[in-house]
Amino acid sequence: MTSKQRAYLKGLAMNIDPVFQIGKSSVTPENIEAIGEVFNTRELVKIAVLKNCLDDPKEIANVVAERTRSQVVQVIGKKFVLYKPFKENPKIVLPK
């Protein structure tokens, strides 16, 4: 992903609310499964890491992205954004 594409996705992500929260148990198989299901309806997902989670949000974002086969767009504070295009008919068209 180029910096121009990442900037475009960051702009889109500013207006969306977190749809999932990572709690003190950190990343569990159930979390990964639920986040994977969210990618069936959305291409861009914002996830919040709660204050009681002691793990680093950047590490959590990388683990979740790897397990869901998505890409980390950004990590800001305790929130991060993941992107995974639809296999057929992607709604978000990235600039070249």
C-alpha positions in Angstrom: 0.0 0.0 0.0 1.4 3.4 -1.0 1.4 6.4 1.2 -1.2 8.1 -1.0 -3.5 5.1 -0.6 -2.9 5.0 3.1 -3.7 8.8 3.4 -6.9 8.2 1.4 -8.0 5.4 3.7 -7.1 7.5 6.8 -9.5 10.2 5.5 -12.3 7.7 5.1 -11.6 6.3 8.6 -12.0 9.6 10.3 -15.7 9.5 10.0 -16.3 5.9 11.2 -16.8 4.8 14.8 -15.1 1.7 16.3 -17.1 -1.4 15.7 -15.1 -3.7 18.0 -13.3 -3.4 21.3 -10.3 -5.4 22.5 -10.4 -5.9 26.3 -8.1 -7.1 29.0 -8.0 -10.7 27.6 -6.3 -9.1 24.5 -6.5 -10.9 21.2 -8.5 -14.2 21.5 -9.6 -16.6 18.7 -13.2 -15.3 19.3 -12.0 -11.7 18.7 -10.3 -12.7 15.5 -13.4 -14.6 14.3 -15.7 -11.7 15.0 -13.4 -9.2 13.3 -13.2 -11.5 10.3 -17.0 -11.6 10.1 -17.1 -7.8 10.1 -14.9 -7.8 7.0 -17.8 -9.6 5.2 -19.8 -6.3 5.4 -17.2 -3.6 5.6 -13.8 -3.0 3.9 -12.6 -0.4 6.5 -12.8 -1.3 10.2 -11.9 0.8 13.2 -11.1 -1.1 16.4 -10.6 0.3 19.9 -8.3 -1.1 22.6 -9.7 -0.6 26.1 -7.7 0.9 28.9 -7.6 -2.3 30.8 -5.7 -4.1 28.0 -2.0 -4.0 28.9 -0.7 -4.9 25.4 0.6 -2.4 22.9 -2.1 -1.3 20.4 0.5 -1.5 17.5 1.3 -5.1 18.3 -2.4 -5.9 18.6 -3.1 -4.2 15.2 -0.3 -6.2 13.6 -1.5 -9.5 15.1 -5.1 -8.9 14.1 -4.1 -7.8 10.6 -2.0 -10.9 10.1 -4.7 -13.3 11.3 -7.5 -11.7 9.3 -5.4 -11.2 6.2 -6.0 -7.4 6.3 -3.7 -4.4 6.3 -3.1 -1.9 9.1 -3.9 1.6 7.9 -3.1 3.5 11.0 -2.7 3.3 14.8 -3.6 6.4 16.8 -3.5 6.1 20.6 -5.7 3.2 21.5 -7.5 2.9 18.2 -6.5 1.3 14.9 -7.9 1.0 11.5 -7.7 -2.1 9.3 -8.4 -2.4 5.5 -9.4 -5.5 3.6 -10.9 -5.1 0.1 -13.9 -7.2 -0.9 -12.8 -10.0 -3.3 -15.6 -9.2 -5.7 -16.8 -5.6 -6.4 -14.7 -3.6 -3.9 -16.6 -0.5 -2.7 -13.4 1.5 -1.9 -11.3 2.3 -4.9 -7.8 3.2 -3.9 -6.0 5.9 -5.9 -3.0 4.7 -7.9 
